[in-house]
Amino acid sequence: QVQLVESGGGLVQAGGSLRLSCAVSGGISSIVSMKWYRQAPGKQRDMVAIITSSGITNYVDSVKGRFTISRDNAKNTVYLQMNSLKPDDTAVYYCNAVQYQGTGRRIDYWGQGTQVTVSS
C-alpha cells in the first residue's frame, strides 16, 4: 500500500515562498502520477499540479509561472515549490498518488494535508 507523508506548510506573507514535500513509500513502481491538490475553506478540493511517471508536468492556470512540481527519486519525495504566494493560495494542500493494480483498478492515495496560510 502506498503511503504519503506531507510536510512544509506554514504561514507566509504575500509574495513569499514555501516548499512542500511529500514522502512516498510502498508500491512506488506502480504509481503512474503524483499530484498536488488544495482545498480552501468551504470549497472543493482541486488539483493544482501533476507530474507523471514519464516526467510530464502540468498546472492549473492560477499557479502557472509561480508553482513548480518536481521529484527526487533517490529520496522518494515529490515537491511543490510555491513562489510569489498570494492570499488566494491559502488552503490545505494534499499530496495524491495514482496507482493501477494488475486488474486495471485505479486506486488513489492521499496524504494527511498540510496547511498553507498566506497573509496580506
Secondary structure, 3 states (H helix, E strand, C coil): CCEEEEECCEEEECCCCEEEEEEEECCHHHEEEEEEEEECCCCCCEEEEEEECCCCEEECHHHCCCEEEEEEHHHCEEEEEECCCCHHHCEEEEEEEEEECCCCCEEEEECCCEEEEEEC
